[in-house]
């Protein structure tokens, strides 16, 4: 609901008061011809038509101005949409590029970690093998030859 006291009225051009209703008289009708030469104040075309023309021209200009403003706003909106779409596409491309770079970096890191783990396992395996070989040599160094034969016969020592 709107308070009617706060609404600004439209200012209309003054018009002559409307004619009062008069019923058709009963009886004989008479006609009288009025010439402009005799009574020039009866109807002044310039005076009577000017307000109507002012209203028509004013409304036409107002509608034309509104249409121009709407067209301008539509063009600005289309430009803004195009700029937004371009920025959005650029952002999407940049995001995809960064995601691809991150994925490559993560894959490289995983590959290097796996390679390092494999090298570590190989180093541990070589160390254990070397340790086992040295331990066997130290232990077997003090055994006599026949003991070696005996261990082989019992199946505890196998040749590789």
PyMOL commands that set and color helices and strands:
alter all, ss='L'
color gray80, all
select helices_A, chain A and resi 4-6+45-141+145-154
alter helices_A, ss='H'
color red, helices_A
deselect
rebuild
show_as cartoon
